[in-house]
Amino acid sequence: MRRRTVSGGGLEEVLDTLAAATPAPAPSEAPAPVPAAARRPDEFDFELPRGYLDDEGRTHRTGTMRLATARDELRPQIDLRVKENPAYLSVVLLSQVITRLGTITDVHAGVVERMYATDVAFLQDFYRRINSEGHTHAAVTCPLCQGSFEVDLSGERLGES
């Protein structure tokens, strides 16, 4: 039996061909956000500061990111785009761990490339927090009363729970 190897670029071509052969779901068939209780324990919800603007003009602000695996960290190292431009590593890495962005479930490098820089910076920090600390909470101290409390940095609006 002979093995067939596929380079990073070849893999992308195969995936693009498969995606083109599969009909896209109608907008009314877009998946609803997964309730927190039904979400996997290795996934974290976030809300982007600005939001991703898709081709139809819709803004997607909420999303889900999963914990990274060793494979997720190693795979970008062999990507030709990363070898040509090391700054592209975060784009490839984020595209692998973001499982949902609004109604978009196929988050690929092209989606991350088109995000605003503030949103990419937010996602990089979010990635670092959940993968090194395992949560999105931070301990803070009030500068006025010196009271200590915890805040969730996942992007939720003040006053919401």
For each residue, the residues with C-beta under 8 A, 3 or more apart:
1:
2:
3:
4:
5:
6: 10 11 14
7: 10 11 80
8: 11 12 78 79 80 81
9: 12 13 80
10: 6 7 13 14
11: 6 7 8 14 15
12: 8 9 15 16
13: 9 10 16 17
14: 6 10 11 17 18
15: 11 12 18 19
16: 12 13 19 20
17: 13 14 20 21
18: 14 15 21 22
19: 15 16 22 106
20: 16 17
21: 17 18
22: 18 19
23:
24:
25: 29 30
26: 29
27: 30 56 103
28:
29: 25 26
30: 25 27 103
31: 34 100 103 105
32:
33: 62 100
34: 31 38 39 64 100
35: 38 39
36: 39 45
37:
38: 34 35
39: 34 35 36 43 45 64
40: 43 66
41:
42: 66 67
43: 39 40 64 65 66 67 99
44: 64 65 66 67 126 130 136 154
45: 36 39 62 63 64 154
46: 62 63 64 65 122 123 126 136 154 155
47: 61 62 63 154 155 156 157
48: 51 52 60 61 62 63 115 119 122 123 155
49: 118 119 122 155
50: 61 116 118 119
51: 48 59 60 61 116 119
52: 48 59 60 61 101 102 104 111 114 115 116 119
53: 57 58 59 60 114
54: 57 58 59 60 102 104
55:
56: 27
57: 53 54
58: 53 54 102 103
59: 51 52 53 54 102
60: 48 51 52 53 54 63 101 102 103 104
61: 47 48 50 51 52 102
62: 33 45 46 47 48 101 102
63: 45 46 47 48 60 98 99 100 101 102 107
64: 34 39 43 44 45 46 98 99 100
65: 43 44 46 97 98 99 123 126 127 130
66: 40 42 43 44 97 99
67: 42 43 44 97 130 131
68: 72 73 93 96 97 127 131
69: 72 73
70: 73 74
71: 74 75
72: 68 69 75 93 96 97
73: 68 69 70 76 93
74: 70 71 77 78
75: 71 72 78 79 92 96
76: 73 79 82 88 89 92 93 96
77: 74 82 89
78: 8 74 75 82 83
79: 8 75 76 82 83 88 92
80: 7 8 9 83 84
81: 8 84 85 88 92 109
82: 76 77 78 79 85 86 88 89 92
83: 78 79 80 86
84: 80 81 88
85: 81 82 88
86: 82 83 89
87: 90
88: 76 79 81 82 84 85 91 92 109
89: 76 77 82 86 92 93
90: 87 93 94 120 124
91: 88 94 95 109 112 113 120
92: 75 76 79 81 82 88 89 95 96 109
93: 68 72 73 76 89 90 96 97 127
94: 90 91 97 98 112 120 123 124 127
95: 91 92 98 107 108 109 111 112
96: 68 72 75 76 92 93
97: 65 66 67 68 72 93 94 127
98: 63 64 65 94 95 101 107 112 123
99: 43 63 64 65 66 105 107
100: 31 33 34 63 64 104 105 107
101: 52 60 62 63 98 104 107 111
102: 52 54 58 59 60 61 62 63
103: 27 30 31 58 60
104: 52 54 60 100 101 107 111
105: 31 99 100
106: 19
107: 63 95 98 99 100 101 104 111 112
108: 95 111 112
109: 81 88 91 92 95 112 113
110: 113 114
111: 52 95 101 104 107 108 114 115
112: 91 94 95 98 107 108 109 115 120 123
113: 91 109 110
114: 52 53 110 111
115: 48 52 111 112 119 120 123
116: 50 51 52 119 120
117: 120 121
118: 49 50 121 122
119: 48 49 50 51 52 115 116 122 123
120: 90 91 94 112 115 116 117 123 124
121: 117 118 124 125
122: 46 48 49 118 119 125 126 155
123: 46 48 65 94 98 112 115 119 120 126 127
124: 90 94 120 121 127 128
125: 121 122 128 129 153
126: 44 46 65 122 123 129 130 136 153 154 155
127: 65 68 93 94 97 123 124 130 131
128: 124 125 131 132
129: 125 126 132 133 135 136 153
130: 44 65 67 126 127 133 134 135 136
131: 67 68 127 128 134
132: 128 129
133: 129 130
134: 130 131
135: 129 130
136: 44 46 126 129 130 152 153 154
137: 150 151 152 153
138: 150 151 153
139: 148 149 150
140: 148 149 150 151
141: 146 147 148
142: 145 146 147 148 149
143: 146
144:
145: 142
146: 141 142 143
147: 141 142
148: 139 140 141 142
149: 139 140 142
150: 137 138 139 140
151: 137 138 140
152: 136 137 156
153: 125 126 129 136 137 138
154: 44 45 46 47 126 136
155: 46 47 48 49 122 126
156: 47 152 160 161
157: 47 160
158:
159:
160: 156 157
161: 156
